Amino acid sequence: MRIEKLQQLLKESGKDAIIIKNRENKKYFGSLGGSGIYLVVTPAARVQFFDGRYRQEIKDLTKDFENFEVPQGSYLPEIITWLHQQGIKKLAIEANGLSIQEYREFSKAFEVEIWSSQIQELRAIKSPEEIQLIKAACVMTDEIFAELLPEIKVGMGENELGALIHYLALKKGASAMAFDPIVASGPRSALPHGRPTQRSFEAGDFITIDFGIVLNDYQSDMTRTVALGEASQELKTIYQIVKAAQQAAADFIREGVTGQEVDAVARKIITEAGYGEYFSHGLGHGIGMGGDVPILNPKSQMVLKENMVMSVEPGIYLPGIGGVRIEDDVMIQNGVGVALNQTTKELVSVGEGYV
């Protein structure tokens, strides 16, 4: 059980309790993600403090917790009182859950240590059930992308394509987008995180489409760059470089290598082709409920392990011209990387006149 692993981690680290406030971490450990819910875990107890808004959901959707309903906005005094009653002295908190003010309040009463990576590392190794959920999200992502392609035409707006991504995802059963989709066309495709604008697609554009869905709490993340008609030779050249870099890095993924080593495989290919300065971000990140590891970048010393899942997404971005990014989600199975996305990585040409 996930929360039992956390309780064992508390014992091993000599901590008396941990406060969980981060939305994804709460859901991972079986609680709810709402802002008015605090999860407190000790080696022997698991407690939810919540306000009245969550009374019925706590009853219907969670189990095996001790529950305390508190007045909205009065969480900390109640939690601190309970912790004192338990004799808690050494308290762990997440690096990205509580506010600075909350951190200060807990620090006045307890010896506080910020856990910056411990919970992430616990979440990084996916269970067979988690892997199946991620696979299902990737399958749906492939299906959505396939339905998008026939709709892309000259004159269509980036915003319209972004709206269509939302619509298809929700229609197919996703509960939400994993993040705001990226639709960046023409010169704007040189923006790694170019959100949709009113710009209309033009013949010869490269269009970068990056989106993920949330399905049963687990996420996908896929990027493809497509050509609207006949693109320039320079754009087609960088496409092939990115494709080679992405495939080489995905093939290199295996148990025992570091995130830095995987990043270096893709970065070397792009650099040797003369475009190193235009690959301006890390190679990838963990895939799961959100905020996952491992991280693949030039500084990552995290060692990859069996059942980790990560994105592999190199890119080249030429200001004023355009860019390319190709991304798959890759899991480590039987010691080696296996791509979960099945959408082709060959350059796809789309579009006719928009009516």
C-alpha positions in Angstrom: 0.0 0.0 0.0 1.4 3.4 -1.0 0.8 5.1 2.3 2.5 2.3 4.2 5.7 3.0 2.1 5.5 6.6 3.3 5.1 5.5 6.9 8.2 3.2 6.5 10.1 6.2 5.1 9.2 8.2 8.1 10.5 5.5 10.4 13.8 5.2 8.4 14.3 8.9 8.4 13.6 9.5 12.1 10.7 11.8 11.4 7.6 11.8 13.6 5.1 13.0 11.0 4.7 14.6 7.6 2.1 17.1 6.4 0.9 16.5 2.8 -0.8 19.4 1.0 0.3 19.1 -2.6 -2.7 18.1 -4.7 -1.1 15.2 -6.6 0.6 13.8 -3.5 -2.7 13.8 -1.6 -4.4 11.9 -4.4 -1.5 9.5 -4.7 -1.8 8.5 -1.1 -5.6 8.0 -1.3 -6.9 11.4 -0.1 -8.6 14.1 -2.1 -7.0 16.9 -3.9 -9.1 19.8 -2.6 -7.4 22.9 -1.2 -9.2 22.6 2.1 -7.8 19.1 2.9 -4.5 18.5 4.8 -3.2 14.9 5.1 -1.1 14.2 8.2 0.8 10.9 8.3 2.8 9.4 11.2 4.4 6.0 11.4 1.2 4.8 13.1 -1.6 7.1 11.9 -3.1 8.6 8.7 -5.4 11.6 9.3 -7.4 13.9 7.1 -8.2 17.5 8.3 -10.8 19.1 6.1 -13.6 21.7 6.2 -17.3 21.1 5.7 -17.2 21.5 1.9 -15.6 18.0 1.7 -17.7 16.2 4.3 -19.6 14.0 1.9 -16.7 13.4 -0.5 -14.4 12.4 2.4 -17.1 9.9 3.5 -17.8 8.5 0.0 -14.4 8.6 -1.7 -11.7 7.9 0.9 -11.2 5.1 3.4 -8.8 3.9 6.1 -8.2 7.5 7.4 -9.0 9.1 10.7 -11.0 12.2 9.9 -11.4 15.6 11.6 -13.7 18.3 10.3 -12.5 21.8 11.2 -13.8 25.3 10.5 -12.8 26.6 7.1 -9.6 28.7 7.5 -8.7 27.2 10.9 -6.7 24.2 9.7 -3.3 24.9 11.2 -4.4 25.5 14.9 -6.3 22.2 14.8 -3.4 20.3 13.2 -0.8 21.7 15.5 -2.9 20.9 18.5 -3.3 17.3 17.3 0.4 17.0 16.6 1.2 18.1 20.1 -1.2 15.6 21.5 0.7 12.9 19.7 4.0 14.0 21.0 5.3 15.0 17.6 8.6 16.9 17.6 10.3 16.2 14.2 8.0 17.2 11.3 8.6 16.8 7.5 6.8 18.9 5.0 6.8 19.0 1.2 8.8 21.5 -0.8 5.9 22.5 -2.9 2.8 22.0 -0.8 2.5 24.5 2.0 2.6 28.3 1.8 5.5 30.2 3.4 3.2 31.4 6.1 2.2 27.8 6.9 5.8 26.8 7.0 6.6 29.5 9.5 3.8 28.5 11.7 4.9 24.9 11.8 8.5 25.9 12.3 7.5 27.8 15.5 6.1 24.6 17.0 8.3 21.8 15.6 11.6 20.9 14.2 10.8 21.0 10.5 12.6 19.4 7.6 11.6 20.1 4.0 11.5 16.9 1.9 12.5 18.0 -1.6 12.7 14.7 -3.3 11.7 11.9 -1.0 8.1 11.7 -2.0 8.9 12.2 -5.7 11.3 9.2 -5.6 8.6 7.1 -3.8 6.2 8.0 -6.6 8.7 7.5 -9.5 8.5 3.7 -9.5 5.1 2.9 -11.0 3.0 -0.1 -10.0 1.6 -2.4 -12.7 -1.8 -0.7 -12.1 -0.3 2.8 -12.6 1.5 1.7 -15.8 -1.8 0.4 -17.3 -3.5 3.7 -16.5 -0.7 5.7 -18.2 -0.8 3.4 -21.2 -4.5 4.0 -21.5 -4.0 7.7 -21.4 -1.4 7.4 -24.1 -3.7 5.3 -26.3 -6.4 8.0 -26.0 -3.9 10.7 -26.9 -2.9 8.8 -30.1 -6.6 8.6 -31.0 -7.2 12.3 -30.4 -4.2 13.3 -32.5 -5.3 11.0 -35.4 -8.7 12.8 -35.4 -7.1 16.2 -35.3 -5.0 15.7 -38.5 -7.8 15.8 -41.1 -9.1 19.0 -39.5 -5.9 21.1 -39.9 -6.2 23.4 -43.0 -4.9 26.7 -44.3 -6.9 29.5 -42.6 -7.7 27.6 -39.4 -6.7 29.4 -36.2 -4.4 28.1 -33.5 -7.1 28.8 -31.0 -9.6 26.7 -33.0 -7.2 23.7 -33.1 -6.6 24.2 -29.3 -10.3 24.2 -28.7 -10.7 21.0 -30.8 -8.1 19.3 -28.7 -10.0 20.1 -25.6 -13.3 19.0 -27.1 -12.0 15.6 -28.4 -10.3 14.8 -25.1 -13.4 15.4 -23.0 -15.7 13.7 -25.6 -13.5 10.6 -25.4 -13.7 10.4 -21.6 -10.7 12.4 -20.3 -11.4 14.3 -17.1 -9.2 17.2 -18.0 -6.1 18.3 -20.0 -2.8 17.6 -18.3 -1.8 21.1 -19.1 -2.9 23.9 -21.5 -2.2 22.5 -25.0 0.5 24.1 -27.1 -0.3 25.0 -30.6 2.4 27.0 -32.3 2.5 27.6 -36.0 4.8 29.2 -38.6 7.5 31.4 -36.9 5.7 30.8 -33.6 6.7 27.2 -33.7 10.1 28.5 -32.5 8.5 29.1 -29.1 8.9 25.9 -27.0 5.7 26.8 -25.0 3.8 28.8 -27.5 0.1 28.7 -26.4 -2.6 29.1 -29.1 -3.3 32.6 -30.5 -5.5 34.1 -33.1 -2.9 33.4 -35.8 -4.3 31.5 -38.8 -2.3 28.7 -40.4 -0.6 29.4 -43.6 0.7 27.1 -46.4 4.2 26.0 -45.6 3.8 26.3 -41.8 5.3 23.9 -39.4 2.7 23.4 -36.6 3.8 22.1 -33.2 1.1 20.4 -31.2 1.9 19.4 -27.6 -0.9 18.1 -25.3 -1.7 15.5 -22.7 -4.8 14.3 -21.0 -5.8 13.2 -17.6 -7.6 9.8 -17.5 -8.4 8.2 -14.2 -6.0 10.6 -12.5 -3.0 9.7 -14.7 -1.5 11.8 -17.5 -0.1 11.5 -21.0 2.1 14.0 -22.8 2.9 13.9 -26.5 4.2 16.3 -29.1 4.3 16.1 -32.9 5.2 18.8 -35.4 3.4 18.6 -38.7 3.8 20.4 -42.1 0.9 22.3 -43.7 1.6 21.6 -47.3 5.2 21.9 -48.5 7.6 23.3 -45.9 11.0 24.8 -46.5 14.1 22.7 -46.8 15.6 24.1 -43.6 12.5 23.1 -41.6 12.5 19.7 -43.1 16.2 19.4 -42.3 15.8 20.2 -38.6 12.8 17.9 -38.5 15.0 14.9 -39.4 17.7 16.0 -36.9 15.2 16.2 -34.1 13.6 12.9 -35.1 17.0 11.2 -35.0 17.9 12.7 -31.6 14.5 11.7 -30.1 14.8 8.1 -31.4 18.4 7.7 -30.2 17.6 9.0 -26.7 14.5 6.8 -26.4 16.5 3.8 -27.5 19.3 4.6 -25.0 16.9 4.6 -22.0 17.6 1.7 -19.7 17.8 0.8 -16.1 21.0 2.1 -14.5 21.8 5.1 -16.6 21.3 8.7 -15.4 19.0 11.4 -16.6 22.0 13.4 -17.6 23.3 10.5 -19.8 20.1 10.2 -21.7 19.9 13.9 -22.3 23.5 13.9 -23.6 22.6 11.4 -26.3 20.0 13.7 -27.9 22.0 16.9 -27.2 25.1 15.5 -28.9 23.2 14.7 -32.2 21.6 18.2 -32.3 24.9 19.9 -31.4 27.0 18.0 -34.0 24.4 19.0 -36.6 25.1 22.7 -35.7 21.9 23.5 -33.8 23.0 22.9 -30.2 22.3 26.5 -29.1 18.7 26.1 -30.4 17.9 23.2 -28.1 17.0 25.3 -25.1 15.5 23.0 -22.5 15.9 19.6 -20.9 15.1 16.4 -22.7 12.2 15.2 -20.5 10.4 14.7 -17.2 8.5 12.1 -15.3 5.0 11.0 -16.3 2.3 10.0 -13.8 -0.2 12.1 -11.8 1.8 15.3 -12.4 5.1 16.7 -10.9 6.8 13.3 -11.4 10.4 12.3 -11.8 12.8 11.3 -13.3 14.1 14.5 -14.9 16.2 14.2 -18.0 18.5 17.2 -18.4 22.2 18.1 -18.4 22.4 18.2 -14.5 20.2 15.2 -13.6 22.0 12.5 -11.6 18.9 10.5 -11.0 19.5 6.8 -11.9 16.7 5.4 -14.0 15.0 2.3 -12.7 12.5 -0.4 -13.7 8.9 0.9 -14.1 9.8 4.6 -14.3 8.0 6.5 -17.0 9.3 9.7 -18.6 8.9 12.0 -21.6 11.6 12.2 -24.3 11.2 15.5 -26.1 14.1 17.2 -27.9 13.6 20.3 -30.0 15.2 22.8 -32.3 13.8 26.3 -32.3 15.0 28.9 -34.9 13.8 32.4 -34.1 11.8 34.0 -36.9 11.7 30.7 -38.9 10.1 28.0 -36.9 10.8 25.0 -34.8 10.3 21.2 -34.3 9.7 19.1 -31.2 8.9 15.4 -31.1 7.9 13.8 -27.8 7.0 10.3 -26.7 6.3 8.8 -23.2 8.7 6.0 -22.5 8.6 3.4 -19.7 11.4 1.1 -18.5 10.2 -2.5 -18.9 12.5 -5.5 -18.4 15.4 -3.1 -18.1 14.9 -1.1 -21.4 12.9 1.8 -22.7 9.6 1.1 -24.4 7.7 3.9 -26.1 4.0 4.1 -25.1 2.9 6.4 -28.0 2.2 4.8 -31.3 1.7 7.9 -33.4 4.2 8.0 -36.3 7.2 10.2 -36.0 7.6 10.6 -39.7 6.9 14.1 -41.0 3.2 14.3 -41.8 1.9 16.8 -44.3 -1.7 18.0 -43.7 -4.2 20.4 -44.9 -6.1 22.0 -47.7 -7.9 25.3 -48.0 -10.0 26.2 -45.0 -13.7 26.9 -45.6 
